[in-house]
Amino acid sequence: MNPKPLDEVTRQRMSRQARRDTQVELQVRRRLHAAGHRYRVDYRPDRSIRCRGDIVFTRRKVVVFIDGCFWHGCPLHATQPKNNAAWWRAKLASNIERDRRHSDALRDLGWQVLRFWEHEDPDDICGQIVAVVRTAESSS
């Protein structure tokens, strides 16, 4: 369960954070599209799970998440805010746990789940996605 923000300023700041169409997502999507791949954007892969993949290949059952370093706890770049530290620790820990639950649930339903960090090279991300999608195509 996500902790609730303690004040209105924090709530408003959090609501302005981009949930989709981040710079790295757009770069990866452009590369995939240029390579001839078609996919859904900000799409719910399964109605039984309340999550939306950043890039979803529905026919191949491949879902891609490109996670922000701060919000999803990147081991290389995540920082812990000093103000209201206990609340932030709980909030960020709940994000990480939710990501794990969603990935596990999607895998249990037969989806291939790919997770990348926003700091990763878009060309590398695209290459890994294409390899998995091609493998899924050849096995179907």
Secondary structure, DSSP 8 states (H G I E B T S, - for coil): -----SSHHHHHHHHTS-SS--HHHHHHHHHHHHTT---EEEE-S-TTS---EEEEETTTTEEEEEE-HHHHT-TTT----STTHHHHHHHHHHHHHHHHHHHHHHHHTT-EEEEEETTS-HHHHHHHHHHHHHHHHHH-
